[in-house]
Structure formats: C-alpha cells, structure tokens
C-alpha cells in the first residue's frame, strides 16, 4: 500500500524536474540565439543586399530573401569599377608587408625570446597604443618629399606599421614556448647560434609562423586609412576603393553591398580556416592593429 | 651547465641573440620610432604642407586649450569610449559565461560569434550605413515590428554616438568574450564544489567565486577596449564623417581633418601628442587599478 501511495508522488516530482530542466535548456538556447544572431544577421543582410535588384533593396518593408537572386551587382562592380585592380593592389600591399614582416619579425621574435629581452616588447605595446593617424602624418610628409605618394611602395612601407609588431609579438611568444634543450644540444655540438635557429628552432616554429602570417595579413587587409590617404587613383587598396570610388552618390545599394562582400569574404575565409589558432593568438596579447 | 663551465659563454650568446632583432629594429626605427619623434618635432612648428615652416614652440599646444572644437571632440571621444567599453564588457562577460558551458554546436556557434571581429571595418560600416537609413533602413523596420517609433539613428545629433557605439559593440564584443573565456577556462573547480555543498545559489557562485576570479581578465579586456575605442576611426569616418555637424567628431576625426583636409601639419601633430598622452594615461590608470585590486 505504502509503495503504491508513494509512487505517483515520486513520478510527479520527477516530471516537474524534467519540465523545469526542459524550460531551462530552452531559455539557455534562446540566450545562445540572442547573442549569436546579431553577428550572423548583419552578414546575411549584406549577402541579401548584394543579391537583390535595386527595387527590392529600396522597398519598404524590406525584402529579406532575394527572389530570384541576381549576380548583376557583382558583375557591375567588377566590370565598371575595376574591382579586380583594387583587389590585386590589396594582395600586393598586404602580401608584401606581411612577407617583409616575416623576414625581419621571425628572427626578432627568436632573439627577444632567447635573450629574454622583454623590454623590446614594451615598444610593441606602445606602438599598439599609438593611433594610426600619428604614423601617417610624418610618413605622408616624407613620402611627399621622396615623391613616393600614390605608389604601392609607400603603401607597403606604411603597412609595416601594422604587420611587423604583430609578427614580432606572436613569434616572441611562440619561441618562448619551444624547449631550449634541442638548441643547446646543437650549440654544444659546435653549431653556431644561427644554425641552431635555422635548423632547430625555425622548423619547430611553423604553427606560430602560420598564425602570425594570417593575423598580420588580415589586419593589413582590413586597414582603411593608410590607403585612403596615401594611395592614388590606380593604387587604392580594396577598403579605400570601396569608400572612395564606390560612393553612395554614384552607386546603388546592391553593388555597394556586393563590393563590401568582396572585401570581407577573403578575411572571413581565413578566419574560419585557423579559427582556433586565431583565438589563441588574439587572446594571448589582445594584438590588433 | 655549459655556462658555469665556461664563464662568459652565456653572456656572449645573449649578445648574439640581440643581432637577430637588428633588422626588425631598423624597420621599427624607420616606420614607428621616427614618426613618433618627427611628430613631436613638427608639433613645435606652424606648418602647412606646401608652405614654409615657422618655429612656434608650444604655441600649437596653447591654442588647443582654447580651441572649442578640439575640446568638444574630447568630450565626444570620452562619451563614445565610455559606452564602447562598458557595454561590450558586460555583453562579453555574459557571452563568455554562455560559451563556457557545453552545448551542441558550441564550436561552430563560437566561430560565428567571433566573425564580426575579423570582418573588414569599412565593409561592415557600409552595410550599417544602409541599415541606419531612416526611410529604407532595416533597423527602423525592426523597431516598427516591436512597436517602437522610428529613429533617425546617425542622422540625429543626439543618437549618432550611441548608434556608432552599436556598431562598435557588434564588432568588438567577441574579443572581450574570448579574453574572458580564456579566464574561465583556467578557473579551479574546488571552490565551486565546496560552495555547492554549502548550498550556495547559482547567483552566489557567480558573484563570490566566478566574478572575482575573472576580474583580472576583465581588466585586460577593459584596457584593450579603452585603447581601441579611443582609437576608433574607420567606422565613424565611413558612417557619419563626424556629423551631423560635428556631433560625432572624435579626436581622431578632428585630427584627420586637420592633417589631411587642411594640411595643418603642426597643429595636427600637437593633437597627436596630446591624444597619445591621453591614451597612455588611461591605459596606465586601468593597469594601476588592477594592481590595487590585486592587493586587496
């Protein structure tokens, strides 16, 4: 008797708990949705704008799903506004600045890590605090003097302001984590400091180099103001071109959104590829140009 | 061992390690340190590009003190910075607490959540400009869905800075989340177990264990956010150009106009020096607060 009397009460409590748990995980799911949706919705809206014709883009209430989607905006941007040229400029500038940064930054990171010269990283932190415009004014006047304004060379040099600190900082941090014993063995065997760097430390540092390369490239790619000030008509980088050439006065929303998408998609792809490493690299020192 | 056997070995080695940093130091000297020094030097001159420079000593600085527009730009900058630091810190903390839990598709959703932070600011700013449009913008449509009156967004002197902060929040909350998430991952589990046994509520666990333990990470995030918010340029320049009027003209925007619209290099350099001093002072202040917080 006792057992049967207790049993219904027991299942009632269990059911209540189950309901409460379900309600809770439902609420949790809602909060996940709430924090993730702004991130995804802005990109989806960008995509939607770029795939719609102008009538749909300017209609109110807004048309959310392009029906049917059109690629005319992309065609227009590339055919009439030399997006291809600007894209290539960006590749040259960010690629060049990243390569130079790797050439000088990898050995520097190694030197700082092995000489325990942490005071040199303070320099990088101060550089991180300096507003980009304060590099631009002196460099602009010097380039003016040298006749380098409006050239890709000037842009590559200026972008070193972004790429070198990132590479040095990430490489210094990475070499710190590598064991010294292997290098010491190489030194004791009669190798020079250079050979122990070149044949022992460098091959082990590949993951750090990948992160440094991609972050330096992304932040250089994203930079707007250097290109906006220093570039001429034919040497603009993508972000500068998107703002200066493809203005709201000349172009409709569709092509603008298409151009914006062309600028940012390469970066988002890179981000996805090395998601985990980027997270580690960024949180390590909060490095950002 | 090798070092004690041969005195000077280690010291010699250390010196040769410095040579590795030499090429980078040359580059940094040219593109970073030279501009710093040149800026300070130029700030002592009355100089427009294309004309002759006159030495004026501290005159450029003296003029800034009475420059109404510059003072206003400082006020705008601090208003913008305050909002653009506090809101992402709160939201980033909440997001980190959420992503600290286990749930399906956590990795994918975290990747999606961090996407804004890597997106090209100018590209995103263009899309936000379209979203802010008072007549055809999607934001006013969303407001109308929940029964709110339409806003002028960046076209209103009152709302332009909060609207720009909205973009900044969207962009940089993920960075705060990642920093705090790193802190949460390093938390010990013992205090939670014993507190649970003592019957502590979820709120008490958060308030008395989690929050104090992640506080140092929040300070780091606050320092980075403060520096970045003070330095914000791209989105403001693209979306509002400092307008309407000068309602959203921050120090950086004022600086840009002085340097590259009026070519007032001397004056702009003085602004840079003052601006940098402010950034440094605020960063040091926050780090000082962190040190103090450690002692108590």
Interface residues (C-beta under 8 A of the other chain):
Chain A: X28 X29 X31 X32 X35 X36 X38 X39 X40 X42 X43 X45 X46 X49 X57 X58 X59 X60 X61 X62 X100 X103 X104 X105 X107 X108 X110 X111 X112 X114 X115 X116 X117 X120 X123 X126 X127 X128 X129 X130 X131 X132 X133 X134 X135 X136 X137 X138 X139 X140 X141 X142 X144 X157 X158 X160 X161 X164 X165 X168 X184 X187 X188 X193 X197 X218 X221 X222 X224 X225 X229 X238 X239 X240 X242 X243 X248 X253 X256 X257 X259 X260 X261 X263 X264 X267 X268 X270 X271 X272 X275 X278 X279 X282 X283 X286 X288
Chain B: X2 X13 X14 X16 X17 X18 X19 X20 X21 X23 X24 X25 X26 X27 X28 X30 X31 X32 X34 X35 X36 X38 X39 X42 X49 X91 X94 X95 X98 X101 X103 X109 X111 X112 X113 X114 X115 X116 X117 X118 X119 X120 X121 X122 X123 X124 X126 X127 X128 X129 X130 X131 X135 X136 X138 X141 X170 X174 X175 X178 X179 X181 X182 X220 X221 X223 X224 X227 X228 X230 X231 X233 X234 X237 X238 X252 X255 X256 X259 X260 X265 X268 X269 X272 X275 X276 X279 X280 X283
